[in-house]
Amino acid sequence: MKRYSVTSKRPTHLLGKIMAVVFFVCFSLQGIAQNNTHKKVLLNCNVIDCTGAKLQKNMTLVLEGNKIVEIKKGPYTGDTNEENVTVIDVENGYVVPGLWNMHTHLSALLPDPKHIEENESLASASIRAGLNAMDGLRHGFTSVRSVGERDYLDVAWRDAFDQGFFMGPRIFASGNFVSPTAGHRGYVEHGADGVAEIRKLVRQRVQKGVDLIKIFSVEMLQDELEAAIQTAHSLGRHVTTHTREPDIYRAVKAGIDCIEHGYGITDETIALMAEKGTFYDPTIICNLSDAYIKERENRLKTLGYANDKEISYYRTLINYADERSQEHALYQRQALKKAVDAGVKVVLGSDSMPIGEIGILEMEQFVLSGVSEMNTLIAATRNCADLLGVLDKLGTVEEGKLADLLIVAKNPLDNISNIREVKMVFKDGVSVNLDQPQGTASYWDYFSTSNLKKGFLKEAENAAGFQRGKAKQD
């Protein structure tokens, strides 16, 4: 039912031709992955392995090739002068598994005040998706799950990263979603109707090389829902659904693997999810009220993480584009805490982009919702690998696993926002260049419409296109 390996041979696509163009456009932004055959010794590490074990202080990690081959207390006892050995003193940094963002749309823009997505070419969308993914890696997100993307561009970027042409996160790709006609509140104009068409669409997605199937189950009839799940499982892919009650309960009962958003999720459904082992991706960051957005920004200002006015401005604009009522926001926040307390395997996903900053905001929202720092880290690492069926290779800091690591300067168990203090990122045993130039513009410029001096809150409201007091519920 779950993926069997981190990488495998996959079919090639016409999109590869477009990626050739992307390669030359982006080559100056990200170099080809470095040779990864030598040994790296990380000294003076504090390890949070995300297995649930306590913090391990004064540890040494040995990476050989792309794997963690040794974790031991105390100094390194080998020969540091031997050939092909690099010794790195992390200076009492905190080592956690590479983070995961489990709900991404790599090329999406919300809001889109410059109307970039209107009639946008595939090449343009692909470039933005790649920039988003690579920026996410520099924030510590070594793996992402794409849950709805146009023209299989997520599959193409997955392959480009896997092949080493760019240094980017591991991508677990869904391609486009599976939905009946007029699904997702009428958003899907041409969907699949009836059991036969649903089965065919799932098979076509798998034929194109996807790692999972994303569905909109709210509008599906029972036989269509069961057909989507059964067909995907028969082909070794897990199924996740964008849904709300009462459909959440129905989807869980039918054997869905993961719930996205879970609007209005009930205590009864939470209990059933815990019983059946269904995963939950709550995307709290896109379920915030005006009060919670201000709470978040005031907290970050107090901690000193609001000094970059551009980032503060645009992350606020993005959240107001998806603003919810206080009643809705409180309900979803409480539901997350109930799910964790009930033993549901919760994973971390931001939905809103970019992957890096908004993904970190999601971690902070977990803690603001009452989830412990340890359980938040587990939701951003171990549980994600478990859902994808790669827990034997990823998701924790253990000997024999792939060396996807994030090293931060301060203890995230003391304050989850310490995850922002990035010292180093390793993906597949390779050290990521955190200072890689990105040209004269930043990813945030996709959202830019006017000078910041005009006041970010007013522009956030205007650019997001919402009216106060009429927040969305779903």
N, C-alpha and C positions, 0 to 999 in steps of 0.2 A: 504494500500500500504506500510505502514511503520510498523516497529516492535512495538509491543504493550506493551512490558514490558522489564525491564532490565534483569530479569532472569526468566526462565520457565523450566518446565520439558522437558528434551531432551533425545533422544535415546542414549543408551550406545553403545560403539564400541569395537572392538577387540583391538584397540589402547590403551584401558584402561589397558590391560595387560602390554603393554610396559611402560605405565605411572607408573605402580607399581615399575618397575625397576628404572625409573627416580626418583621416590619418595625416594628410599633408597640412590641413588647416591647423590641427591641434598639436602637431609634432613638437612645436616649440614650447608647448605647455607641459608636456609630460614625456619623459624619456622612456626608452625601452628598459624593462626590468633588468637589474644588474645580475651578474653571475651569482649563483646561489649555491655554491658547492662547499664553501668553507665553514668553519666552526665559529660561532659567536658565543662568548661567555659574558653573561650579564651579572655583575656583582652588586652587592648591597641592595637587594630587592626585598620589598614587602609584598607578599603575594596574596591576593584575594582570588582564589581559584574558581569561585562561583559553583562549587559543588555543594555548598552549604556549610563547608568547614570554616573554622575561624581563621582570622588573619594570621599569616605565617611571616614572621619578621626575620631579618638577616639571612635571606636565602640567596642561593646562587642558581641561576638557570643556564643550561647549556643548550644551545640551538645548533643542530647540525643539518645542513641543507635546509629543508623546509619544515623540520620537525623539532619538537622539544624532546631532547634525549635524556636530560637529567635535571632533576630539581632536588637540591640538597641544602641543608642548613649549614651556615658558615661559609668560609672562603673557598675559592676554587683550589683544588689540590693538584691539578694537572700542570703541565708545562706550558706556561703562557708565552714562551719563546718559540714554540713549535710553529712550523710553517702553516699558513692558512688558518691561523687562529686570531680572532679579533676580540679583545677584552674591552668591555664597556662598563664603566662604573655609573650606575643609574642614580647614585647618591641618595639612597633611601627613598627612591621613588616607589610608587604603588603600581604593581603589575596586575592587570585584569585581562580577561579574554577580550579579543577584539569585539566591539559592539556590533549589534545587528539593528537594522531598521526594517521592520517586517511589513510595512504598508507604504510603499512608494509608487509614485507615478513619475518616472524620471524626467519626462519632458513637460510635465504639467505646470501651468502658471495660474495661481489663484491668490490674489486677483490678477487680471491681465489688463491693466489700465491703458497700455499702448496697443492693445488688440493684436498682439504678435501671433497668437494661435489661429486667428482668422485666415483661412486659406494658406496656412504655412506649409512650406515644402518639407518633405521628409528629411532632406539633408539638414535644413535649419534646425528642425526638432531634434535630430540625432546629435548635432553638435552640442546643443544645450543639455541634452540628457547625459552626454559624456562628461561635460564640465561639472554637472551636478554630482554625478557619481564620484568623480575624482576629488572634488571638494569634500564630499562626505568621508572619504577615506582619510583625508588629512585631519578630520575631526575625530578619528578613531573608529569609524564605522567600516569594519573590514568585510562585512557581508550585508547584502540587502535583498529583500524579496519584492519583486515587482508584481503588483496586483492589478494590472490593466494598463496596456501601452499600445500605441498605434503601430501597425505595420511590422511587428516583431523587432522593433529597434532595440528592445531590451535583450532579446536573444543575440542580436549582432554584437552589442556591447559586451555581453557576457563572454562571448567567444573571443572577442578582441582582448579582454582582460585575461582570460584563461590562457591564451596563446602568448601572452607577454608583450604584446605590441604597445600596451599602455599599462601603467600602474594604477589599477582601480580595484574596487571591492569585488568580492565574489557576488555574482548576481544570480538569483534564482528567479527565473523569468516565467511569466504567464502569457505573454503576448496580449492579445485582446481578450475581453471577458466573454462569457457565454450567458446569453439572456434571451428570453422570449421577446417578440416584437413589442415595442412600446414599454419595455422594462425600464427600471430605474426612473420612475416618474415620467415616462415618455421619452427619456433621453435616447434610448436605443430605437432607431427608426427601423432598421432591418435586423431582426433577430432570428431565432430558430424556434419553430412552433411544432409541438408534438414530440413524442418519444424518439422517433426515427431521426428527425432533424437535430434534436439535442445531442443524440449519440454521434451523429455525423460531425457536428461542430466540435465536440470534444476530441474526436479522433483526428480531425484536421489540425487542431491546435497541437496535439502531441506529434503529429507528422512533421510539423514545422519546428519541433525541437523544444517545446516548452517544458518547464520543470514542475508546473502545477497548473491547476484550473481555477480561475476566479469566476464565480457566478453571481447573478442577481436573482435570488431565489424568491423574493417577495411575490413577484407576479407569476411564478411557475406553478403549474398544477402539480399535484402530488406525484403523478407518474413521471412528469418531466424532471422534477427534483430528484427522484430516486434513480432515474435513468442517467442523469449527469453524474451523480455520485458513483453509481455502480460502474459506469463506463470508465471514468477516470481511475478508480481503484483497480480495475482490471488491467489498466495500462501502467500501473505503478506510480500514479500521480495523486497527490493529496488535493483536496477541494476546499476552498474557502469561499465564504459568501458575505456580501454586503447585505445586511438584513436588519429588521426591527421586529418587535413583538406584534402579533403572536407568531410570526413566522420563525423567530429564533427557535422556539421550542420545537416546532415542526421539523426544522432543519437538523437540530441536534438529534432528535428521535430517529431521523432518517439516516444518520451516520455521517453527517458533515464533519470534517476534520477541524475546522477553525471558523470562528465567528468574527467578522469585521464590524466594528462600531458597536453593535448590539444595542441599538436605541430602545429604551424602555424595558430592558431585560429584567425579568422577574426573579424573585427568590426561588420559585419552583424550577425555572430554567437553569439557574445557577447550580442548584442541587443536582439536576440531571447531567449537566456538563461535567461536574466533579465526578459523578458516578461513571460516566462513559469515557472520560479522559479527553473531552473536547477542549481545544485550545481557544483562548479569547484574546483578541487584539482590540483593545478599547478605544484607541486613538483619542485620548482625552484632550490633547492639545487642540483639536479642531471641534471641541465641544465646550468652549469657554464662554462665559458671560462677560459683560462689560466689567463687572466687579472683579472677576477672576483674572482678567487680563491686566487690570490695574494692580491687583494684588501681586501678580507675577513680576511686573516691571518694578514695583516698589521694592520687592525682595531683592531682585538682581541689582538694583541701584545701591541698596544697603551693602550688598556683598562686593560691590565694585565691578560688576559685570554689565554696567550700562554706560560705561565711559565712551564706547564707540557709538556716536550718535546715529551713524548710518545704519548699523545693525539693529539698534534699539528701534529706530524708526520703521524699518521694513518688517521686522518680525512682528511688530504691533499692527502694521497695515495688513499683513497676512492673516493674523488672528481675527481682526475685525471683518475680514472678508467672509469668515465662517462663524460669525458671532451667534450665540444661542441665548435663549432666555435664562434668567437666573434659576428658575425652577428646573429646566432641563439640565443645565450644567451641574447643579447640585445632585440631581438624581443620578447622572452618569458617574460623577465622582464617588458617590456612595456605593454604586453598583460595583465599581472596580474594587473597592475595599472589601465588599462582601465576597466577591469572587475569589480574591486572594485568600481571605480567611477560610473560605469553604474548601480550599485545596484545588481550585481550578488552575490549570497551567496557563498563566497569563504571559503574553509576549508584548514586545514594545514596537509600536509603529506610529508614524507621525501623520501620514496621509498628505498633509501640507508639505511643500518643498521650500527651501532646499533641505536635502537629507541631513546635513550636519547640524546646523543651528537649530532647526525645528525638532530634529531627533533628540537633541540634548534637552530642549524645552519639555519634550514629552517625559523624559526621565524625571525632570524636576516636578512635573505635574503628578507623577506617580506618588512622590513623597508628599506633596501638598494634599493629595487625596487620602493620606494615612497609611500608605504602603511603606514598609521599612526600606532603608537604603540597601540592605543585603538582598531583599526580595526584588527590589527594583533592578539591581545589577543582574540577578538571575533571570529576570524577565527580558533583559536586554542581551542575554548571552546564552546560557544553558538551555532555557526553554525553547529558544528559537531554533537551535541546532536539533533539539529533540523533535520539534514539529517537522522539520525538513528531512529527518531521517539520517542526519549526519553527526549525531552526538558521539559516535565512536571516533570522529576525526576532529571535531570543532566544538566550541561552546564553553569549554573549561580550560584551565591551565593545568594540564596533567602530562606526565611523561608519555611519549608516543603519539601525542596529538600534533596537528599542524600548528605551526608557530604564527598564529594570528593573535597579536598582543597589543594592548594599549598600556602605556606607562605614563602616569600622571604624577605631579609633584606633591600633591596633598591627598590625604586619605578620604576617598569618597564615602566611606562608612560614617565619617564624622559629619560630612555635609555633601549631599549628592552633587552639588554644583562644583565641587572640587574636580569632577570629571572634565571640567573645562580647562584644567591646568595641564595641558598635554605637553609631555616631554619628548616621547617617541611613539611611533606606531610601527609595528611589524606586520606585514602581510605575506604569508607563505615564507616566513623566515627572512624576508627582505625588508630593510629599513626604508621607510617612506620619507621622501624629501618633503618636510613640512613647509619649506620656504619656496617651493616651486612657483616661479612667477606665472601670473595668469593674464598677462597683457595689460593694457591701460584701463580696462574696465573690469568690474567684478560681477559675480552672479547676480548681486542685488540690483544691478543696473537694468535688468529685465523688468523690474517693477517701477523704475524711476520715471516720473512725469514732470517734476518741477523741483526747484531748489528747496533744500531742507529748511531754509530759514523761514519758510512760509508756515511752519508749524506742523508737526507730523500727525497729530491726532485729527485735525480737520481734513488734511489731505487723505489720511487713511480712510476716513468715512466716505469721502467723495470718490476716491479711486476704487474702493471696494464695492461701491454701488449698492449700499444697504441703507435702510432708513432706521433711525433709532426707534426702539419700541416695537419693531416688527422682525425680531430675530427669528431665524430658521429653527425648526425643530428636527428636521431630518434631511 
